[in-house]
Amino acid sequence: MHQDDAVLLFKAFAHETRIRIVKLLLAKPGMTASELVTTIGCTQPTLSHHMKILVECQLVEEKKEWKWVHYVVNQEKIDEVFRFLVTPCRYSA
C-alpha cells in the first residue's frame, strides 16, 4: 500500500459516523441504506455522504440485489491497512 492510499483510508476513518458504519457492517454484513439510517439515526443524505467516502476508498463494497443495495466491509482492504500499520518505515540518512 502506498502512503497516499493510506492517507485516504485514514481520512475515511476520521469521522465517528464512518467508524460506526464499518463496525456495524462487520457485525452485520449486507445491511441496506435504510437499515443503516435507522440504526445510526441519521438522515438519508448524511448516510449517502458517508457511504460515498467509504465506497470510494474501497473500505466498503456495494452488492446490488434487484432494487436494493447491500453494503459489506472489504476485509482485504482492512487487512491491507493493518499490514501497512505494522510494517516498519525505512529511513535514509
Buried (B, 14 or more C-beta within 10 A) or exposed (E): EEEEBBEBBEEBBEBEBBEBBBEBBEEEBEBEBEBBBEEBEBEEEEBEBBBEBBBEBBBBBEEEEEEEBBBBBBEEBBEBBEEBEEEEEEEEE
